[in-house]
Structure formats: C-alpha cells, structure tokens
C-alpha cells in the first residue's frame, strides 16, 4: 500500500507541475483577458508596476504617462517585464474598447490610441524574431483581443495596403500570420537549398 500511495503521490505531483507550467500566472507568460471584466490574478505584479495605467483603464480613460511606460516596455523590455507589459497593454485595450463601444460618442483621441496599439502589437511581433516565446505571446494577445473586444470602428490596413475599417486586432492577426507564412517559406527555401547544395543558406532564414 505504501508503494501504491507513493506512486499516486508521484503522479499527482507531476500533474501539479504540468498545470503550473501552463499557468498564465507563471513569469514569462501572457495573462489572458478575464471573462467578467475583473483584473485577473496573473496581473497582480503588473498592476502594482503600472498602477496609474490600470487605474486609468478601469475608469474608462487613459493615463498618458502610465501608457507611455507600458508601450516602451512592450517595445524594449527584457525577460519577464516584457510579458507583464504586453499583458497590461492587452487588458488596457480591452477595458478602453469596452467603454468606447458603449459610449454614444466615442473619444477620437482614445480610438486613435487603440489604433496605435494595433501598430505597436504588429511592431512588437516583427521586431522580436529572436524570442519565439514573446512572439507567441504577442499573437496570443492579438487573438485574445480579437475574440473578446466589442465591435469598434477602427482604421486598419488590409493586405493591399489600403486603409479600411476593423473591429479590433484583425489587421494585427493578419500581419502576424503573413509574417509567419513568409518565415516558413524562407525556412523551406533554406532547407531546399541545403539539400541541393549541401549547405545552409543563412540569408534565407529570418
């Protein structure tokens, strides 16, 4: 019986470790948007770091200095800090979009900020080719917003470079997926050249 108990305990421990590895509250992971609008527990550290930004979003507005700090970290922070900033930006986008969608007269300044955040998410993905985990987190954030943000009349750019209307982050997801396809194609070409010439064409690799 002791052996059996030890085996069960071992299985339970492995299961707990596996769940912890997937827990979005773990450092270096994207914190998904809450379904009910509350600040998720995995944003507790970020909420303390970017207090003014979160307060502004919860009040339906925007603290400019706080937003600038978050934006700068999404662009240039390292390690866990960039994931916290990305998750904060996503939550702020979510809260701001909800308020704007419910308003009879949305604030053009805040709508422009959401459009700027779309561009920032696209930039963050394209400029982080050396960090696949962060790239995956940026894509997860864009998809999360696309699925959960109410319809807004934002300006975005289509595949032909024409300005059109979009609800939230559709254009960001399209740009990210286009980059992924191009990267995959370059990788396939590199592997093909390597098989033909017996070398690796490093210029074809992103």
Secondary structure by P-SEA (a helix, b strand, c coil): caaaaaaaaaaaaaaaaaaaaaccccccccccccccccccccaaaaaaaaaaaaaaaaaccccaaaaaaaaaaacccccaaaaaaaaaaaaaaaaaaaaaaacccccaaaaaaaaaaaaaaaaaaaaccccaaaaaaaaaaaaaaaaccccccccccccccbbbbbcccaaaaaaaaaaaaaaaaaaaaaaaaaaacccccccccc
